[in-house]
Amino acid sequence: MEKGAAMSSQHHEDRLDREDTLPHIMKFNPPVSQQRYQTMVNLVQKYQAKKVLDMGCGECSLLRLLKRKECIEQLTGVDQDGDLLQSSRYLAKPLLCEYLIPRSKPFTVSLYEGSIGEKDARMLGYDLVLCVEIIEHLYPDTLAAIPDVVFGYMQPRVVVFTTPNTDFNVLFPDFTGFRHWDHKFEWSREEFQCWCDKVAKDFSYSVSYDGIGPGPPGTEHLGCCTQMAVFTCLLPPQEGSTHSDDRNPYNLICEVNHPHQTETMTTEEQILTEATYYLQRLSRSLRLSEAEEEDAPTEDGSDVLETEKDADEKREFSISLETMMKFSCLRRVCPSVEKLREVLSSMEAVTFSPDGSSVIYSIQEEDSSDSDFAAEDENDSDEPQTVEETSLHQDARVSWQQEESWD
């Protein structure tokens, strides 16, 4: 099946979904849960949200991924299962690599035990509220409270709801009932859009619709496995979330402040520092590679004679600006290739290729900084940020494998 999105569980009960009877019927690649999470990550990036709230966070699988987004300064998860949050609270803590490479801005992760149907003053002022696969688990009274609580009281800039699309269920042979034992209802696209349109009209929001997890070719008329609504507040920012009260019914499970370091250098100085670091490291690697080739014995066992070089000859290497931008620490401080080119033009050791797409850097002779690089090489075979990203990808894979897999 083509790439789509699916019904992943924000709720721990989803692990008990009908995975014993449905996996053989239809498979999504990647799994719909994974696609749904990635869609949320993309929305955070799109809106550059600083304060993000995940309602019905369950085992904190989505929060685990959102922790990587540099734009977020406050990340909050709310779920009514306090025991589950207690067992998942370790995910709110920073990774070891975050102490080595701290953020440039403050970042806090908070977990609360509470219901989406209750108003809590600490939930005010959020840029983005994510309600992923939650409404179908709610009883009628809690569902009826959502518009007033989320859109009337909290008034976030953007709200996202996802829920199963019952129109899609005909693609599952001999399937009856709901997709999960804890679902109180499931909506068709018409029912979902009717609810969303009314909420948007009543609370001055616009709403757009999308799907996650398309079916096989020829089934486009059924929509996707998961349906999604994205609400955007039409009120000016200063008019939203102006409530002031002391309502705090939610129970704080944990609140973790991640390490950060206030940057005193200008953006240009940060870019120059990171770029110089990588160029010098590449220079050292090339110099050591040349030394190994010169010391390597020939096939008959005799040593290779050192090649005569003109004393004035320059030893240089070339690397494209696009490749340099792949270094994560440089990418964090440098917004574009054009900015990188502008900053590097101030370096004496750097010249550019005729088309300006690559830098030509003089291979530096051995100096005191080599010992620093050697120490780093012993402790880490790659840049620290890459280690962090790899760890997170592994964590995400484990999380997805633990969730329901039938969709």
C-alpha positions as CSV (number, residue, x, y, z in Angstrom):
1,M,0.0,0.0,0.0
2,E,1.1,3.5,-0.7
3,K,2.3,5.7,2.1
4,G,-0.5,7.0,4.3
5,A,-1.3,7.6,8.0
6,A,-3.2,5.7,10.4
7,M,-4.8,5.1,13.7
8,S,-2.0,5.2,16.2
9,S,-2.6,5.3,19.8
10,Q,-2.1,8.2,21.9
11,H,-3.8,5.9,24.5
12,H,-2.0,3.0,26.0
13,E,-5.1,0.9,25.5
14,D,-4.4,0.9,21.8
15,R,-1.8,-1.8,22.4
16,L,-4.7,-4.1,23.0
17,D,-6.3,-3.2,19.6
18,R,-7.4,-6.0,17.3
19,E,-3.8,-6.7,16.3
20,D,-4.3,-10.5,16.5
21,T,-7.1,-10.5,13.9
22,L,-6.4,-7.6,11.5
23,P,-2.6,-7.4,10.7
24,H,-3.0,-9.9,7.8
25,I,-5.8,-7.8,6.2
26,M,-4.0,-4.5,5.4
27,K,-0.6,-3.1,6.0
28,F,0.6,0.5,5.7
29,N,4.2,1.3,5.0
30,P,5.3,3.1,7.1
31,P,2.7,2.3,9.7
32,V,-0.2,4.8,10.0
33,S,0.9,5.6,13.6
34,Q,4.3,6.6,12.4
35,Q,2.8,8.7,9.6
36,R,0.5,10.4,12.0
37,Y,3.3,11.3,14.4
38,Q,5.4,12.6,11.5
39,T,2.5,14.8,10.4
40,M,2.4,16.4,13.9
41,V,6.1,17.0,13.8
42,N,5.7,18.6,10.4
43,L,2.9,20.9,11.7
44,V,5.1,22.0,14.6
45,Q,7.8,22.9,12.1
46,K,5.3,24.6,9.8
47,Y,4.0,26.9,12.5
48,Q,7.3,27.2,14.4
49,A,5.3,26.7,17.5
50,K,7.0,27.7,20.8
51,K,4.4,26.3,23.2
52,V,3.0,22.9,22.2
53,L,0.4,20.8,24.1
54,D,-0.3,17.2,23.4
55,M,-3.8,16.2,24.8
56,G,-4.1,12.5,25.5
57,C,-0.4,12.0,25.4
58,G,-0.6,8.4,26.8
59,E,2.9,6.9,26.8
60,C,4.5,10.1,25.6
61,S,5.4,8.6,22.2
62,L,4.7,11.8,20.3
63,L,6.4,14.0,23.0
64,R,9.5,11.9,22.6
65,L,9.7,13.0,19.0
66,L,8.7,16.6,19.6
67,K,11.5,17.1,22.1
68,R,13.9,17.3,19.1
69,K,12.3,20.4,17.6
70,E,14.4,23.4,18.4
71,C,11.6,25.9,18.0
72,I,9.7,24.5,21.0
73,E,10.3,26.2,24.4
74,Q,7.4,24.6,26.3
75,L,6.3,21.1,25.6
76,T,3.3,19.7,27.7
77,G,1.6,16.4,27.8
78,V,-1.8,15.8,29.4
79,D,-3.5,12.5,30.0
80,Q,-6.1,11.2,32.5
81,D,-4.1,8.1,33.3
82,G,-1.8,9.3,36.1
83,D,-0.2,5.9,36.6
84,L,0.8,5.7,32.9
85,L,2.3,9.2,33.1
86,Q,4.3,8.2,36.2
87,S,5.8,5.3,34.3
88,S,6.6,7.5,31.3
89,R,8.0,10.5,33.2
90,Y,11.6,9.6,32.4
91,L,10.9,10.6,28.8
92,A,10.6,14.2,30.0
93,K,14.2,14.2,31.1
94,P,17.0,15.4,28.8
95,L,19.3,13.0,27.0
96,L,23.0,13.0,28.0
97,C,23.9,14.6,24.7
98,E,21.8,17.6,25.6
99,Y,24.3,18.4,28.3
100,L,27.1,18.3,25.8
101,I,25.3,20.4,23.3
102,P,22.7,22.5,25.2
103,R,19.9,24.4,23.6
104,S,20.3,28.1,22.9
105,K,16.9,28.8,24.4
106,P,15.1,27.6,27.6
107,F,13.1,24.4,27.1
108,T,10.7,22.8,29.6
109,V,8.8,19.5,29.4
110,S,5.7,19.1,31.7
111,L,3.3,16.2,32.3
112,Y,-0.1,16.7,33.8
113,E,-2.8,14.2,34.9
114,G,-6.1,15.7,33.7
115,S,-9.1,15.7,31.4
116,I,-9.6,17.6,28.2
117,G,-13.1,18.4,29.5
118,E,-11.8,20.5,32.4
119,K,-10.4,24.1,32.3
120,D,-7.0,24.6,33.8
121,A,-5.3,28.0,33.7
122,R,-1.9,26.5,33.1
123,M,-3.1,25.4,29.7
124,L,-3.6,29.0,28.5
125,G,-1.3,30.7,25.9
126,Y,-0.3,27.7,23.8
127,D,0.5,28.1,20.1
128,L,-0.4,24.5,19.1
129,V,-2.7,22.0,20.7
130,L,-2.5,18.4,19.3
131,C,-5.5,16.1,19.9
132,V,-4.4,12.9,18.2
133,E,-6.8,9.9,18.3
134,I,-8.5,11.1,21.5
135,I,-12.1,12.3,20.8
136,E,-13.4,8.8,19.9
137,H,-12.4,7.6,23.4
138,L,-14.5,10.3,25.2
139,Y,-18.0,10.0,26.7
140,P,-20.7,12.3,25.4
141,D,-20.4,14.8,28.3
142,T,-16.6,15.2,27.9
143,L,-16.9,15.5,24.1
144,A,-19.6,18.2,24.5
145,A,-17.2,20.2,26.8
146,I,-14.4,20.3,24.3
147,P,-15.5,23.3,22.2
148,D,-15.9,25.6,25.2
149,V,-12.7,24.3,27.0
150,V,-10.3,24.2,24.0
151,F,-11.6,26.8,21.6
152,G,-13.5,29.2,24.0
153,Y,-11.2,29.1,27.1
154,M,-7.8,28.0,25.9
155,Q,-8.0,29.7,22.5
156,P,-4.7,28.4,21.1
157,R,-3.4,29.7,17.8
158,V,-3.8,26.3,16.1
159,V,-5.6,23.1,17.1
160,V,-5.3,19.7,15.4
161,F,-7.8,16.8,15.8
162,T,-7.3,13.4,14.2
163,T,-9.8,10.5,14.4
164,P,-10.6,7.3,12.6
165,N,-12.5,7.6,9.3
166,T,-15.4,5.0,9.3
167,D,-15.8,5.4,5.5
168,F,-12.5,3.6,5.1
169,N,-13.6,0.6,7.2
170,V,-15.2,-1.1,4.2
171,L,-11.6,-1.9,3.0
172,F,-11.2,-4.3,6.0
173,P,-12.9,-7.6,5.0
174,D,-15.5,-8.9,7.5
175,F,-14.9,-6.0,9.8
176,T,-17.6,-4.8,12.2
177,G,-17.8,-2.6,15.2
178,F,-15.1,-0.1,16.2
179,R,-11.4,-0.3,15.6
180,H,-10.6,-0.3,19.3
181,W,-12.5,-1.7,22.3
182,D,-12.4,1.6,24.2
183,H,-13.9,3.7,21.3
184,K,-17.2,5.2,22.3
185,F,-18.0,6.2,18.7
186,E,-16.4,6.6,15.3
187,W,-17.3,9.2,12.7
188,S,-17.6,9.3,8.9
189,R,-16.0,12.2,7.1
190,E,-19.3,14.0,6.9
191,E,-20.0,13.6,10.6
192,F,-16.5,14.8,11.6
193,Q,-16.6,17.8,9.3
194,C,-20.1,18.7,10.5
195,W,-18.8,18.8,14.1
196,C,-15.7,20.7,13.1
197,D,-17.5,23.3,10.9
198,K,-19.9,24.1,13.8
199,V,-17.0,24.5,16.3
200,A,-15.1,26.7,13.9
201,K,-18.1,29.0,13.3
202,D,-19.0,29.3,16.9
203,F,-15.5,30.2,18.1
204,S,-14.0,32.2,15.2
205,Y,-11.7,29.6,13.8
206,S,-11.0,28.5,10.2
207,V,-10.7,24.8,9.6
208,S,-9.1,22.7,6.8
209,Y,-9.3,18.9,6.3
210,D,-6.7,16.4,5.3
211,G,-6.2,12.6,5.5
212,I,-3.5,10.3,6.8
213,G,-3.0,6.8,5.3
214,P,-4.6,6.6,1.9
215,G,-5.9,3.3,0.6
216,P,-5.0,1.4,-2.5
217,P,-5.5,3.0,-5.9
218,G,-9.1,3.3,-6.9
219,T,-10.3,3.9,-3.3
220,E,-9.7,7.6,-3.1
221,H,-13.5,8.2,-2.8
222,L,-13.3,6.6,0.7
223,G,-10.7,9.0,2.0
224,C,-7.9,8.0,4.3
225,C,-7.6,5.7,7.2
226,T,-7.3,8.7,9.6
227,Q,-9.0,12.0,9.0
228,M,-7.5,15.3,10.3
229,A,-8.9,18.8,11.0
230,V,-6.6,21.8,11.5
231,F,-8.2,24.8,13.1
232,T,-6.6,28.3,12.9
233,C,-7.7,31.1,15.2
234,L,-9.1,34.1,13.4
235,L,-8.8,36.5,16.4
236,P,-5.8,38.8,16.7
237,P,-3.2,37.3,19.0
238,Q,-3.8,39.9,21.7
239,E,-7.4,39.0,21.9
240,G,-6.8,35.2,22.5
241,S,-6.2,33.5,25.8
242,T,-6.8,36.6,27.9
243,H,-8.5,34.7,30.8
244,S,-7.1,35.1,34.2
245,D,-8.1,32.7,37.0
246,D,-6.7,30.2,39.4
247,R,-8.4,27.1,38.2
248,N,-5.8,24.3,38.5
249,P,-7.6,20.9,38.5
250,Y,-4.8,19.1,36.7
251,N,-2.2,17.2,38.8
252,L,1.4,18.0,37.9
253,I,3.3,14.8,37.4
254,C,6.6,16.3,36.6
255,E,8.2,19.4,35.1
256,V,11.8,19.2,33.7
257,N,13.9,22.2,32.7
258,H,16.4,21.1,30.0
259,P,19.9,22.5,29.9
260,H,20.4,25.6,27.8
261,Q,23.2,28.1,27.3
262,T,22.5,31.7,26.5
263,E,24.5,32.5,23.4
264,T,26.7,35.6,23.6
265,M,28.1,35.4,20.1
266,T,26.4,36.9,17.1
267,T,24.9,34.6,14.5
268,E,27.8,35.2,12.1
269,E,30.3,34.3,14.9
270,Q,28.5,31.1,15.7
271,I,28.4,30.1,12.0
272,L,32.1,30.9,11.6
273,T,33.0,28.9,14.7
274,E,31.1,25.8,13.6
275,A,32.3,26.0,10.0
276,T,35.9,26.5,11.1
277,Y,35.6,23.5,13.4
278,Y,34.4,21.2,10.6
279,L,36.9,22.4,8.0
280,Q,39.8,21.9,10.4
281,R,38.5,18.5,11.3
282,L,38.3,17.5,7.6
283,S,41.8,19.0,7.1
284,R,43.2,16.8,9.9
285,S,41.5,13.7,8.5
286,L,42.9,14.3,5.0
287,R,46.4,15.0,6.4
288,L,46.3,11.7,8.4
289,S,45.1,9.8,5.4
290,E,48.0,11.1,3.3
291,A,50.4,10.1,6.0
292,E,49.0,6.6,6.1
293,E,49.4,6.3,2.4
294,E,53.0,7.5,2.5
295,D,53.8,5.0,5.2
296,A,52.1,2.1,3.6
297,P,54.4,-0.7,2.3
298,T,54.5,-1.6,-1.4
299,E,53.6,-5.1,-2.6
300,D,57.2,-6.2,-2.4
301,G,57.5,-5.1,1.2
302,S,59.6,-2.0,0.6
303,D,58.4,1.4,1.8
304,V,57.0,3.9,-0.7
305,L,59.3,6.8,-1.3
306,E,57.9,10.1,-0.2
307,T,56.7,12.2,-3.2
308,E,58.7,15.3,-3.8
309,K,56.6,18.4,-3.4
310,D,57.3,22.0,-4.3
311,A,57.8,23.9,-1.1
312,D,55.4,26.6,-2.3
313,E,52.8,24.1,-3.5
314,K,49.5,24.5,-1.7
315,R,47.6,21.5,-0.4
316,E,43.9,22.1,-0.6
317,F,40.6,20.2,-0.6
318,S,37.1,21.2,-1.8
319,I,33.8,20.6,-0.2
320,S,30.4,21.8,-1.3
321,L,28.4,24.2,0.8
322,E,25.4,21.9,0.5
323,T,27.5,19.1,2.2
324,M,28.6,21.4,4.9
325,M,25.0,22.3,5.7
326,K,24.5,18.6,6.5
327,F,26.5,19.0,9.7
328,S,23.7,19.3,12.3
329,C,25.5,21.8,14.6
330,L,26.2,24.1,11.7
331,R,22.6,23.7,10.4
332,R,21.3,24.8,13.8
333,V,22.9,28.2,13.6
334,C,23.0,28.8,9.8
335,P,19.7,29.4,8.1
336,S,20.9,28.9,4.5
337,V,23.7,28.1,2.0
338,E,23.7,31.8,1.0
339,K,24.3,32.8,4.6
340,L,27.1,30.3,4.9
341,R,28.8,31.5,1.7
342,E,28.6,35.1,3.1
343,V,30.2,34.2,6.4
344,L,32.9,32.0,4.9
345,S,34.0,34.8,2.5
346,S,35.6,36.5,5.5
347,M,38.0,33.5,6.1
348,E,41.5,33.9,4.8
349,A,42.1,30.2,4.4
350,V,39.0,29.8,2.2
351,T,38.4,30.5,-1.5
352,F,35.4,29.5,-3.6
353,S,35.0,27.4,-6.7
354,P,34.2,29.4,-9.9
355,D,30.4,28.8,-9.5
356,G,30.5,29.6,-5.8
357,S,28.9,26.2,-4.8
358,S,32.0,24.9,-3.0
359,V,34.7,26.1,-0.7
360,I,38.4,25.4,-1.3
361,Y,40.3,25.1,2.0
362,S,44.0,24.9,2.6
363,I,45.0,21.7,4.5
364,Q,46.5,22.9,7.7
365,E,49.8,21.7,9.0
366,E,49.8,19.8,12.3
367,D,49.2,22.1,15.3
368,S,48.1,21.9,18.9
369,S,44.4,21.6,18.0
370,D,45.1,18.1,16.7
371,S,45.3,16.7,20.2
372,D,41.8,18.0,20.8
373,F,40.5,16.3,17.7
374,A,42.2,13.1,18.6
375,A,40.6,13.1,22.0
376,E,37.2,13.6,20.4
377,D,37.8,10.8,18.0
378,E,38.5,8.4,20.8
379,N,35.2,9.3,22.6
380,D,33.0,9.7,19.6
381,S,33.3,8.5,16.0
382,D,30.8,11.1,14.8
383,E,29.5,14.5,15.8
384,P,27.5,14.5,19.0
385,Q,24.2,15.7,17.4
386,T,24.3,12.7,15.1
387,V,24.5,10.4,18.1
388,E,21.5,12.1,19.6
389,E,19.5,11.8,16.4
390,T,20.4,8.1,16.1
391,S,19.3,7.5,19.7
392,L,16.0,9.2,19.1
393,H,15.3,7.3,15.9
394,Q,15.9,4.0,17.8
395,D,13.6,5.2,20.6
396,A,10.9,6.0,18.1
397,R,11.2,2.7,16.4
398,V,10.8,0.9,19.7
399,S,7.8,3.0,20.6
400,W,6.1,2.4,17.2
401,Q,6.7,-1.3,17.5
402,Q,5.0,-1.4,20.9
403,E,1.9,0.3,19.7
404,E,-0.9,-1.3,17.6
405,S,0.4,-2.5,14.3
406,W,-2.7,-3.5,12.3
407,D,-3.1,-0.1,10.6
